[in-house]
Amino acid sequence: MADVAIDKEPWCFSPIKTMPPAGVREGKLTKCERMAAITLFLALPFDFADGGGIAAGDPIDCPSPAAAIQRAQGLWKVFGHAGSVAYSRTTDFEIGKFNDKHLLRRFGQVTDEYR
C-alpha cells in the first residue's frame, strides 16, 4: 500500500504518494520528485502596425497542436489578421526554464522571428 512521503526541500510544495523501495520500512520519508516539463500550444496573430510594419498580438492558449493550427488559420482567414502562427513551447515552472519556440505552422505575413 502507498504511503505519503513529505520532503522538507524548499522546492517541494506538496506531499506525493510513493511506494517504498525494496528493503525500506513503510513510513520512511523519501525525496520528492520534480514535476515533468509542460508543453504549451499557442496561436499568435499578427496585425499591420501604423508605421507599415507587422506587430504581434496576444497569444491564445490551445489544448493541442491541431487546435493551435486551426486557431491560427482561423485568425488569419476569418478574422482578417495580417498573419498568424501556431507554435509550441516546453516549460519547467519549478526551475523557471523556458525552452525555444517550436513553429508548428505559419499563415500569411508574420515577423522575421517566425520565418
Secondary structure, DSSP 8 states (H G I E B T S, - for coil): --EEE----TT--S-EEE---TT--TT----------EEEEEEEEEEE-TTSSEEE---EEESSHHHHHHHHHHHHHTS--SEEEEEEEEEETTTTEEEEEEEEEEEE---GGG-
